[in-house]
Amino acid sequence: MEESKQRNIASNIFKSVVVALVGGLILYWMYRDFNFHKISDVLFHKMDWTWIFVVVPFGVLAQLFRGGVGDRRWNRWVNTHVPVCVLTAFFYLMP
């Protein structure tokens, strides 16, 4: 039993390392010719942040009301305890 646990832990670690390496390689491949200095110059010196600060609170409020504060449809669907097809649940929860 102990050997099975160790093998399972080693397998999980190996899978995690492989996924992290593949993800790192994909990120390196995507951004290998990217100029981060130019992006930082635009973000800190050439961009007008006024509109970002005006719009972000409305976006946060929209997400709060959509998903957490006032979503009675989600609570009603979760509390039915009836097995439902995924497609049916998707169309039920869509506004």
C-alpha positions, -999 to +999 in steps of 0.1 A: +000+000+000+028+024+009+046+018-024+014+026-043+011+059-024+047+068-033+042+059-069+010+080-070+028+110-054+057+106-078+033+104-108+015+135-097+048+154-092+060+143-126+027+154-143+029+188-126+065+193-137+058+183-172+028+207-174+048+236-159+077+229-184+053+228-214+036+259-203+069+277-198+081+267-232+049+279-248+052+313-230+088+316-241+079+307-277+051+333-277+071+361-262+106+355-274+106+385-297+084+407-276+097+441-266+087+446-229+105+479-227+083+494-254+051+482-236+062+496-203+070+530-220+035+531-234+018+520-202+036+544-179+043+574-201+019+576-231-013+561-219-042+581-204-053+561-173-083+584-167-107+562-187-095+530-170-102+544-136-136+556-147-147+523-163-132+496-139-156+503-110-186+498-133-171+465-146-165+453-110-201+462-101-215+444-131-196+412-123-208+414-086-244+418-096-242+392-123-225+364-103-228+370-066-251+397-052-283+394-071-282+361-089-314+343-078-314+321-109-281+304-099-293+298-064-326+284-075-308+260-100-283+248-074-310+242-048-332+220-070-312+188-064-324+174-097-299+159-121-299+181-152-283+179-186-253+203-190-269+219-221-302+224-203-284+241-174-264+263-197-296+276-214-314+280-181-286+301-166-282+323-197-300+356-195 
